[in-house]
Amino acid sequence: MRVDDAVRQVSSGTMGRLVVLSLVFAFASAGRGTLGEELRTWTSRDGKYSMEGEFLKLQGGKVHLRRKDGKEIEVPLSRLSAADRQWVRKAVRSAKRSSNGDAGVPAAKSAPVGEPSEWHQWRGPDRDGKSPEKGLLQDWNETPPKLVWSAHGLGRGRSSVVVSGDKIFTMGVFDEGTCLVALKSSDGLVVWKTPIESERASMVNCTPTADGDLVYGVTFKGTLACAKVADGSVVWKKSFPRDFGGKMMSQWGYAESPLVDGDRVIVTPGASRAMMVALDKRTGRVIWKSAVPDFNRRTPNGAGYASAVISNACGVRQYVQLVGDGLIGVAARDGRPLWAYPRIANSTANISTPIVRGDYVFASTGYQTGAALIRLVRRGNAIDPREVYFLPHDRFQNHHGGMVLVGEYLFAGHGHNQGFPICIHLPTGRTMWGPGRGPGRRSAAVAYADGNLYFRYEDGTMALIEANPKTYRSKGSFRIATHHAESWPHPVIAGGKLYLRDQDDLHCYDIAQ
């Protein structure tokens, strides 16, 4: 299958004229380094302007970039999109940690470590379940988190929340239908509530994505909506079933969170001729449709319950997604299918978001399936997914609580409908410790910040566990203020606060030292 380098078209504007420049990084995984070329697109805070260039440094609150003609320009950090701001902060921290420059990121004079961060999309700034924040409570036994406020009026739903600027966004089911909801981040008061779909739905699963002046969400039945952050007014909508012939692999409704990448939004309708699609994020215009043929006769085709992530494996920008048939990678440039890996799929529900690192992809599903690490290898004009190892379900399976990768070590809850804490050495698949029962019961949704894991259990227990590959160490737990239903929405860490959605309620805890 032919593979081309993905080059996105961006429009010129106040950020500077269009330039294209490659930024080269070294990605290390399992002691096997790979070099991947990444086209770094920089987008303005309001999403109206984009450009591409090489990151040089962050100094005095300004991002220094080099254009193709060699000219250096400065852009205020505050004028960049939330995703770009988080990328810069992460790059600067990586540079400070790297004493020999192996990270491939230019050194900077100062790093804004400990700054309040945004959690503007599913699983955080980089869709990996990790927050860059520092200065957080290190032992909940000694100092339990204090409840700052509790808010009501979020509706019925399993959606988590995102935090961007002075607002919190989520989705909920109300008498009038499924709505996007915005709340004040200071106290949780509802700012606006916008109906997206009037058809009666039992639930909503999608965690929305905030990007500049727009926010995106998907309903249970597959209506994708783009709304204005300021007042919730709908800009455009698409229906996965009606507009693309989309379908889910099974009965529990659409659950993915839209992925905004530069000037486009990426979603997964699940149709044979439109498994994934790229839309203009401001207008909803179709940029491309990815026709992924059925490649697994053991499982139902269609969209899974996971959300797409960006990879630059083999030097090709691509979107990695877990669908009904298994793992897929499609070219960011035009949606061409690049590779597929069926073994990780089950016939009921493929849920957890994949982990990407360099040329590697790690994925796991429940229902007695297991987990796999694959390495993407460029072979001529094709990309081959080569299995490094497969872990059977009794070794490791993650149902729907997610996984986080810290260095070479993967932390997660193990077991179908269980959340047994476990640590796995990603390069080898070796279990470092666990699985054990842990502080709570049944499934666990997991996040990471400042050296610790945040385990939210289905039974309403919230626990802090040290992210230490050498030994398991619980550092305290508490009961969440309410427990209306399964405590499944993923925990969110932003601005020194821990946000926990429980159906109609949202609880904000202070976790800053």
C-alpha positions in Angstrom: 0.0 0.0 0.0 1.4 3.3 -1.0 2.6 5.7 1.8 3.2 9.4 1.4 4.4 11.9 3.9 1.4 13.8 5.3 1.5 17.5 4.5 -1.5 19.5 5.5 -2.7 22.6 3.8 -3.1 25.6 6.1 -4.3 29.1 5.3 -2.2 32.3 5.7 -3.1 35.0 8.2 -1.8 37.2 10.9 0.5 34.5 12.2 2.6 34.8 9.0 2.5 33.5 5.5 2.3 29.8 4.7 5.5 27.9 5.2 6.3 24.2 5.4 9.1 23.0 7.5 9.9 19.6 9.1 10.7 19.3 12.8 12.7 16.1 13.6 12.4 14.4 16.9 13.9 11.3 18.5 11.2 9.0 19.9 12.5 6.4 22.3 10.6 3.3 23.3 11.9 0.1 24.8 15.4 1.2 24.0 14.5 1.1 20.3 14.8 4.7 19.0 13.1 5.9 15.9 13.3 9.1 14.0 10.0 10.6 12.8 9.5 13.7 10.8 6.7 15.8 12.2 5.1 18.8 10.4 4.4 21.1 13.3 1.4 23.2 12.5 0.9 26.2 14.8 -2.7 27.5 15.2 -3.9 30.8 16.6 -6.0 30.8 19.8 -9.2 31.6 17.8 -8.5 28.9 15.3 -8.6 31.3 12.3 -5.0 31.2 11.3 -2.4 28.5 10.9 1.3 28.2 9.9 4.0 25.7 10.0 7.5 26.2 11.3 10.3 24.9 13.4 10.2 25.5 17.2 13.3 27.1 18.5 12.7 28.2 22.1 10.3 29.8 24.6 11.6 33.0 26.0 9.9 35.9 27.7 6.4 34.5 27.1 7.1 34.3 23.3 7.5 31.3 21.1 10.4 31.6 18.7 9.9 29.9 15.3 12.0 29.6 12.2 10.3 29.9 8.8 11.4 28.1 5.6 13.3 31.2 4.4 15.4 31.1 7.6 13.8 34.1 9.2 12.9 33.8 12.9 9.6 35.1 14.1 8.1 35.5 17.6 4.6 34.6 18.5 3.2 35.3 22.0 2.4 32.0 23.8 -1.0 33.4 24.8 -2.0 33.8 21.2 -1.5 30.1 20.3 -4.2 27.4 20.6 -4.5 25.4 23.8 -2.9 22.4 22.1 0.1 24.4 21.0 0.6 26.0 24.4 0.6 22.5 26.0 3.0 21.3 23.3 5.5 24.1 24.0 5.4 23.5 27.8 6.0 19.8 27.3 8.8 20.5 24.9 10.5 22.8 27.3 10.2 20.4 30.2 11.6 17.6 28.0 14.6 19.8 27.1 15.4 20.6 30.7 15.2 16.9 31.6 17.5 15.9 28.7 21.2 16.5 29.6 22.5 15.3 26.3 20.0 16.6 23.9 18.6 13.2 22.9 15.0 14.5 23.1 15.7 16.4 19.9 14.0 19.5 21.4 16.0 22.8 21.5 16.9 23.9 25.0 15.2 26.9 26.6 16.2 29.3 29.3 13.1 28.7 31.4 10.3 26.3 31.7 6.9 27.1 33.0 6.7 24.0 35.2 3.9 24.1 37.7 1.8 26.6 35.7 -1.9 25.9 35.7 -2.7 23.8 32.6 -5.7 23.2 30.4 -7.3 19.8 29.9 -9.1 20.8 26.7 -9.8 17.3 25.2 -10.3 13.7 26.0 -7.5 12.3 28.2 -5.7 15.7 28.5 -3.5 17.9 26.5 -1.8 15.1 24.5 -4.6 12.5 24.7 -2.4 10.3 26.8 -4.1 10.6 30.2 -1.3 12.8 31.6 -1.3 16.3 33.1 1.9 18.3 33.0 1.1 20.0 36.4 3.5 20.0 39.3 3.1 21.0 42.9 0.3 18.7 43.7 -0.6 16.8 46.9 1.7 13.8 47.3 0.0 12.0 50.2 -3.7 11.9 50.6 -3.4 10.1 53.9 -1.7 13.1 55.4 -3.5 15.8 53.5 -6.8 14.7 51.9 -8.1 16.8 48.9 -10.7 19.3 50.0 -14.0 19.7 48.1 -14.0 23.2 46.7 -17.5 23.1 45.1 -20.1 20.8 43.7 -22.2 21.8 40.7 -25.5 20.5 39.4 -27.3 20.6 36.0 -25.0 18.5 33.8 -27.7 16.1 32.8 -27.5 12.3 32.5 -24.3 11.0 31.0 -21.0 9.2 31.2 -19.1 12.0 29.5 -16.2 13.4 31.4 -15.4 17.1 31.3 -12.8 19.3 29.7 -11.3 22.6 31.0 -10.3 25.4 28.7 -9.9 29.0 29.7 -12.6 30.1 32.1 -15.1 27.4 31.1 -15.7 23.7 31.7 -17.5 21.7 28.9 -19.4 18.4 29.0 -22.4 16.7 27.5 -25.7 15.6 29.1 -29.1 14.2 28.3 -32.1 16.3 29.4 -35.8 16.4 28.7 -35.2 18.5 25.6 -32.6 16.1 24.2 -28.8 15.7 24.2 -27.0 19.0 25.0 -23.5 20.5 25.1 -23.1 22.2 28.4 -20.7 25.0 29.5 -20.0 25.8 33.2 -17.8 28.5 34.9 -14.5 26.9 36.0 -14.5 29.1 39.1 -17.7 27.7 40.7 -19.4 25.3 38.3 -22.4 27.5 37.5 -24.0 26.6 34.2 -23.2 29.3 31.6 -25.1 27.8 28.7 -26.8 24.6 27.6 -27.3 23.9 23.9 -29.5 21.1 22.5 -27.7 19.1 19.8 -30.2 16.3 19.2 -33.8 16.3 20.1 -34.3 12.5 19.6 -34.7 10.7 22.9 -31.4 9.0 24.0 -30.7 6.9 27.1 -27.2 8.2 27.5 -24.3 10.3 26.1 -20.7 9.0 26.2 -18.6 11.6 24.4 -16.3 13.9 26.2 -16.3 17.1 24.1 -13.2 18.8 22.6 -12.5 22.6 23.1 -10.4 24.3 20.5 -10.0 28.1 20.5 -13.5 29.7 20.1 -15.2 26.4 19.2 -16.2 23.2 21.0 -17.2 19.8 19.5 -19.3 16.9 20.7 -20.9 13.7 19.5 -24.2 12.3 20.7 -25.1 8.7 21.4 -26.8 8.4 18.0 -23.9 10.0 16.1 -24.7 13.7 15.7 -21.5 15.7 15.6 -21.9 19.3 16.5 -19.6 22.3 16.5 -20.7 25.2 18.8 -19.3 28.6 19.8 -17.5 28.6 23.1 -18.9 32.0 24.0 -22.6 31.3 23.9 -23.1 27.7 22.7 -24.7 28.7 19.4 -24.4 25.8 16.9 -22.1 26.5 14.0 -22.6 23.3 12.0 -23.7 19.7 12.5 -23.2 16.3 10.8 -25.0 13.0 11.3 -22.8 9.9 11.1 -25.6 7.6 10.0 -27.3 10.0 7.6 -24.3 11.8 6.1 -21.8 9.0 6.0 -23.8 5.7 6.4 -22.0 5.2 9.7 -22.7 2.5 12.3 -21.4 1.3 15.7 -19.9 -2.2 16.2 -22.4 -2.8 18.9 -25.3 -1.3 20.9 -23.9 1.2 23.3 -23.8 4.3 21.1 -21.1 6.5 19.8 -18.5 7.4 22.4 -15.5 8.9 20.7 -14.2 12.4 21.4 -13.5 14.4 18.3 -9.8 15.0 17.5 -8.9 18.5 16.3 -5.7 18.6 14.3 -4.8 22.0 12.8 -7.6 23.1 10.5 -9.6 19.9 10.7 -11.6 17.7 13.0 -11.2 13.9 12.8 -14.1 11.6 13.7 -15.1 7.9 13.2 -18.5 7.4 11.7 -17.8 3.7 11.2 -19.0 3.2 7.6 -17.2 1.0 5.1 -16.6 3.9 2.8 -16.1 6.4 5.6 -14.6 4.6 8.6 -12.9 7.9 9.5 -13.5 11.3 8.1 -11.7 14.7 8.2 -13.9 17.8 8.2 -13.0 21.5 8.1 -13.3 22.4 11.7 -15.0 25.8 11.1 -17.5 24.8 8.4 -17.9 21.0 8.6 -16.9 20.6 4.9 -15.7 17.1 4.1 -11.9 17.1 3.4 -11.6 13.3 3.0 -13.3 10.0 3.8 -11.2 7.0 4.7 -12.6 3.8 3.2 -11.3 0.9 5.3 -12.3 -2.5 4.1 -13.5 -5.2 6.5 -10.3 -6.9 7.6 -11.5 -9.1 10.5 -14.3 -11.6 9.9 -14.3 -12.6 13.6 -15.7 -9.2 14.7 -18.5 -6.8 13.6 -17.3 -3.9 11.5 -18.1 -0.3 12.4 -16.9 2.3 14.9 -15.5 1.2 18.2 -15.7 3.2 21.5 -12.2 4.5 21.4 -10.9 7.9 20.3 -8.3 8.6 17.7 -4.7 9.7 18.5 -2.0 11.2 16.3 1.2 9.2 15.4 4.2 10.1 13.2 5.3 6.5 12.9 7.7 5.8 10.0 7.8 9.5 9.3 4.2 9.6 8.2 1.6 11.7 10.1 -1.4 9.4 10.7 -4.4 8.8 12.9 -4.4 5.7 14.9 -7.8 4.4 15.9 -9.3 1.2 17.5 -12.5 0.2 15.5 -14.7 -2.8 15.4 -12.2 -4.8 13.3 -9.2 -3.8 15.3 -6.4 -1.2 15.1 -6.0 1.0 12.0 -3.8 3.8 10.8 -4.9 6.3 8.2 -2.8 9.0 6.5 -3.5 12.5 7.9 -3.0 14.0 4.4 -5.8 12.2 2.5 -7.3 9.4 4.7 -5.7 6.5 2.9 -5.6 3.3 4.9 -2.0 2.6 5.9 -2.2 -0.5 8.0 -4.5 -2.7 10.1 -4.0 -5.1 13.0 -7.0 -7.4 13.8 -5.8 -9.6 16.7 -6.6 -7.1 19.5 -10.3 -6.8 18.6 -13.2 -8.5 20.4 -16.7 -9.0 19.1 -18.4 -6.9 21.8 -16.8 -3.6 22.4 -13.3 -2.2 21.7 -13.0 0.7 24.1 -9.6 1.9 25.4 -7.7 4.6 23.5 -4.4 3.3 22.1 -1.0 4.4 23.3 1.4 5.7 20.7 5.2 6.2 21.1 7.4 6.6 18.1 6.9 3.7 15.7 5.1 1.7 18.4 1.4 1.3 19.2 0.0 -0.4 22.3 -3.6 -1.4 22.6 -5.8 -3.5 24.9 -9.4 -4.6 25.0 -11.6 -6.5 27.5 -14.0 -9.3 27.1 -11.2 -11.8 27.7 -9.1 -10.5 24.8 -5.7 -9.1 26.0 -3.2 -6.6 24.9 -0.6 -6.1 22.1 2.5 -4.0 21.3 3.0 -3.6 17.6 5.9 -1.9 15.8 5.1 -0.1 12.5 7.8 -0.7 9.9 8.2 1.0 6.6 8.6 -1.5 3.8 9.0 0.3 0.5 5.8 2.3 0.0 3.9 0.3 2.6 3.7 0.2 6.4 3.6 -3.1 8.1 2.3 -3.6 11.7 4.6 -6.2 13.2 3.6 -7.8 16.5 6.3 -7.4 19.2 4.2 -9.4 21.7 0.7 -10.3 22.6 -0.5 -10.6 26.3 -3.4 -13.0 26.9 -6.3 -11.7 28.9 -5.1 -13.3 32.2 -1.8 -11.3 31.9 -3.4 -8.0 31.0 -6.7 -6.6 29.6 -8.0 -3.1 30.0 -11.8 -2.8 29.7 -12.5 0.9 29.5 -10.6 2.8 32.2 -7.6 3.7 30.0 -3.8 3.3 30.3 -1.0 5.8 30.9 2.6 5.4 29.8 5.3 7.0 32.0 8.7 6.5 30.6 9.0 2.9 29.6 6.3 1.8 32.1 2.6 1.4 31.5 0.1 1.8 34.4 -3.5 0.8 34.2 -6.4 -1.1 35.8 -6.3 -4.8 34.8 -9.3 -7.1 34.3 -12.6 -7.1 32.6 -14.9 -4.9 34.8 -12.0 -4.8 37.2 -9.4 -2.2 38.0 -6.6 -4.1 39.6 -3.6 -1.7 39.6 -0.8 -3.1 37.4 2.6 -1.9 36.1 4.0 -3.3 32.8 7.3 -2.8 31.2 6.2 -1.7 27.8 9.3 -2.9 25.8 9.0 -6.5 27.0 5.5 -6.9 28.4 6.9 -8.0 31.7 4.7 -7.4 34.7 6.6 -5.2 37.2 4.0 -5.4 40.0 0.3 -6.3 40.4 -2.3 -7.0 39.7 -3.9 -6.6 43.1 -7.3 -5.4 44.3 -6.4 -1.8 45.1 -8.4 0.7 47.2 -11.6 0.4 45.2 -13.9 -2.0 43.5 -14.6 -2.9 39.9 -13.4 -0.8 36.9 -11.0 2.0 37.3 -10.5 5.1 35.1 -6.8 6.3 35.3 -4.9 9.6 34.9 -1.4 10.7 35.8 0.1 13.9 37.2 3.2 14.9 39.2 4.5 11.4 39.8 1.2 9.8 40.8 -1.7 7.9 39.3 -5.3 8.9 39.9 -7.5 5.8 40.1 -11.2 6.5 40.0 -13.1 3.3 40.8 -16.6 2.3 39.7 -17.8 2.1 43.3 -17.1 5.8 43.9 -13.6 5.5 45.4 -10.9 8.0 44.3 -7.4 6.8 45.0 -3.8 8.1 44.7 -1.2 5.6 43.7 2.5 6.2 43.2 3.7 5.8 39.6 6.7 3.7 40.7 7.6 0.8 38.6 9.5 -0.9 41.4 6.7 -1.3 43.9 3.0 -0.7 44.4 2.3 2.1 46.9 -1.2 3.5 47.8 -1.1 7.1 49.0 -4.6 7.5 50.2 -8.2 7.5 49.0 -11.5 9.1 49.6 -15.2 8.6 48.7 -16.4 11.0 46.0 -19.2 13.3 47.3 -21.9 11.5 45.3 -22.4 8.1 43.7 -25.5 8.2 41.4 -24.4 5.5 39.0 -21.2 3.7 37.8 -18.3 6.0 38.6 -16.9 5.7 35.0 -16.2 9.3 33.8 -12.4 9.8 33.7 -10.8 12.1 36.2 -9.6 15.5 35.0 -6.6 17.4 36.4 -6.2 21.1 35.6 -5.2 24.2 37.5 -4.4 22.4 40.7 -7.9 20.9 40.7 -9.4 17.4 40.3 -12.7 17.3 38.5 -15.0 14.3 38.9 -18.3 14.1 36.9 -21.1 12.0 38.4 -24.1 12.1 36.1 -25.9 15.4 36.9 -23.2 16.5 39.4 -19.6 17.8 39.1 -17.3 17.9 42.0 -14.1 20.0 42.1 -11.4 19.1 44.6 -8.3 21.1 45.5 -5.2 18.9 45.0 -2.5 21.7 45.0 0.1 21.7 47.8 
